[in-house]
Amino acid sequence: MSELNNAPQRNWIKDKNNDVKWINQKEFTLFISESFHYRNSKNFLKVFPKYENDIHNLFQTPFVDLKPTHGSEKGKFYRKISTIDINKSLRARLKRISEIHLEVSFMNHYFQDNDNKTKGFDFAYYDEKHNAGLLYEYCFGERSVTNGEELWSEFLNQQEKYSYLSSHVLENSNLGYYNQGENLSPTVIGEIQFANWALAYYDLFKVLHLDNLTGIDLLIYITPTGNLEKSLSSNIVTFKNMKSIIESYSSVLKVPIWLIGIDIAEESFNF
């Protein structure tokens, strides 16, 4: 595992006080620089192109909400972008996508949206009607919970707030139908990971656990590479080390994975 926590090759700045153009930069071009398709993820995306298009569309316009700064290592300085800023910006763009859910966990046999709480997976697509049927069964079925009315009321309020499911779909007469059989739309889970490299293992453990509980059709995993990797902290999850982990654990990883490396354009970084 020692190869995973190497520091990136920095572009050192001789004098950060004179690096005014970098500090005053207002727009940054981020793009998908590398892709790695594991298992049959490439074929899956050909059959369901919406998911690939949605991710590519995240990078169609410049990022104007990133704040350039300088990082330091051993007394030397480099151009730095906050991972917090990138995460916030990407999540703001994800919110515009139809049918997507943010901060999603799977508990009590159904998917739960956790609003702005950081919990579970960063984003997900799942069959909303089928999921509503599973929740209804949990709240009012033969083995219903005591607070079923409260949970169902919270769920209805959430559907109205985010315009997910219509009141017609949520009528009691429809829910039994949606709870039968397989999901009608794929289950796609997504992670945006720029944090400590050890979290890569934790993320894959979550995926294995969820796949065992309900099945996953695709994992979308977004990491930094290239110049963007150089502008972030050391010892983080990167495209290169995540690809190495996936290949090392291919004997246990059965979930199709689309691993993405995003970079910052040369004109936005080196000048």
Backbone hydrogen bonds, N-H to C=O, Kabsch-Sander energy under -0.5 kcal/mol:
donor,donor_aa,acceptor,acceptor_aa,energy
4,L,1,M,-1.8
5,N,2,S,-1.0
6,N,3,E,-0.6
10,R,8,P,-0.8
12,W,10,R,-0.8
13,I,77,F,-3.2
14,K,12,W,-0.5
18,N,15,D,-1.3
19,D,16,K,-1.1
20,V,18,N,-1.6
23,I,19,D,-1.6
24,N,20,V,-2.3
25,Q,22,W,-1.2
28,F,63,F,-1.8
30,L,28,F,-0.7
31,F,263,D,-2.2
33,S,31,F,-0.8
33,S,261,G,-2.5
34,E,261,G,-1.9
36,F,259,L,-2.4
38,Y,36,F,-0.6
38,Y,257,I,-3.0
41,S,38,Y,-1.3
44,F,40,N,-2.3
45,L,41,S,-2.3
46,K,42,K,-1.2
47,V,43,N,-1.8
48,F,44,F,-2.5
51,Y,48,F,-1.0
52,E,48,F,-0.5
53,N,49,P,-2.7
54,D,50,K,-2.8
55,I,51,Y,-1.6
56,H,52,E,-2.4
57,N,53,N,-2.4
58,L,54,D,-0.6
58,L,55,I,-1.0
59,F,56,H,-1.6
60,Q,57,N,-1.2
63,F,28,F,-3.3
64,V,62,P,-0.6
69,T,80,K,-2.7
71,G,78,Y,-2.6
73,E,76,K,-2.5
76,K,73,E,-1.9
77,F,13,I,-0.6
78,Y,71,G,-2.2
79,R,11,N,-0.6
80,K,69,T,-2.7
81,I,231,S,-2.0
82,S,67,K,-0.6
86,I,82,S,-1.8
87,N,83,T,-2.6
88,K,84,I,-2.5
89,S,85,D,-2.5
90,L,86,I,-2.6
91,R,87,N,-2.3
92,A,88,K,-2.1
93,R,89,S,-1.6
94,L,90,L,-2.3
95,K,91,R,-1.8
96,R,93,R,-1.1
97,I,94,L,-1.9
100,I,97,I,-1.1
101,H,124,A,-2.4
103,E,122,D,-2.3
104,V,121,F,-2.2
105,S,112,Q,-2.5
107,M,105,S,-0.6
107,M,110,Y,-1.9
110,Y,107,M,-1.5
112,Q,105,S,-3.4
114,N,102,L,-0.6
114,N,103,E,-2.5
117,K,114,N,-2.6
119,K,117,K,-1.0
121,F,104,V,-3.7
122,D,190,G,-0.7
123,F,190,G,-1.8
124,A,101,H,-2.2
125,Y,188,V,-2.8
128,E,126,Y,-1.0
131,N,127,D,-2.4
132,A,128,E,-2.2
133,G,129,K,-1.9
134,L,130,H,-1.9
135,L,131,N,-2.3
136,Y,132,A,-2.5
137,E,133,G,-2.1
138,Y,134,L,-1.9
139,C,135,L,-2.3
140,F,136,Y,-3.0
141,G,137,E,-2.1
144,S,141,G,-1.5
145,V,138,Y,-1.4
148,G,145,V,-1.3
151,L,147,N,-2.3
152,W,148,G,-2.6
153,S,149,E,-2.1
154,E,150,E,-2.2
155,F,151,L,-2.1
156,L,152,W,-2.4
157,N,153,S,-2.1
158,Q,154,E,-1.9
159,Q,155,F,-2.2
160,E,156,L,-2.0
161,K,157,N,-2.3
162,Y,158,Q,-2.2
163,S,159,Q,-0.7
164,Y,159,Q,-1.7
170,L,166,S,-1.4
171,E,168,H,-1.3
174,N,171,E,-1.8
175,L,171,E,-1.1
176,G,172,N,-0.8
177,Y,174,N,-0.6
178,Y,174,N,-1.7
179,N,175,L,-1.2
180,Q,177,Y,-1.5
188,V,125,Y,-2.3
188,V,186,P,-0.7
189,I,218,L,-2.6
190,G,123,F,-3.0
191,E,220,I,-2.5
193,Q,191,E,-0.6
193,Q,222,I,-2.8
194,F,192,I,-0.5
197,W,235,N,-1.9
199,L,196,N,-2.1
200,A,197,W,-1.7
201,Y,198,A,-0.8
202,Y,198,A,-1.2
203,D,199,L,-2.9
204,L,200,A,-2.0
205,F,201,Y,-2.1
206,K,202,Y,-2.2
207,V,203,D,-2.0
208,L,204,L,-2.5
209,H,205,F,-2.3
210,L,206,K,-2.7
211,D,207,V,-2.8
212,N,208,L,-1.6
213,L,209,H,-1.4
214,T,210,L,-2.9
215,G,210,L,-1.1
217,D,187,T,-2.5
218,L,187,T,-1.3
219,L,256,P,-2.3
220,I,189,I,-3.1
221,Y,219,L,-0.6
221,Y,258,W,-2.3
222,I,191,E,-3.0
222,I,220,I,-0.5
223,T,260,I,-2.8
225,T,262,I,-1.9
228,L,225,T,-1.0
229,E,225,T,-1.2
230,K,226,G,-1.8
231,S,227,N,-1.2
231,S,228,L,-0.6
232,L,229,E,-1.3
237,V,195,A,-2.7
239,F,224,P,-2.3
242,M,238,T,-2.2
243,K,239,F,-2.2
244,S,240,K,-1.7
245,I,241,N,-1.9
246,I,242,M,-2.5
247,E,243,K,-2.2
248,S,244,S,-1.9
249,Y,245,I,-1.7
250,S,247,E,-1.0
252,V,249,Y,-1.5
253,L,249,Y,-1.8
254,K,252,V,-0.9
257,I,38,Y,-1.3
258,W,219,L,-3.1
259,L,36,F,-2.7
259,L,257,I,-0.7
260,I,221,Y,-3.1
261,G,34,E,-2.9
262,I,223,T,-3.0
262,I,260,I,-0.6
263,D,31,F,-2.7
265,A,29,T,-3.3
268,S,265,A,-1.4
269,F,265,A,-0.6
269,F,266,E,-1.3
270,N,266,E,-2.6
271,F,269,F,-0.6
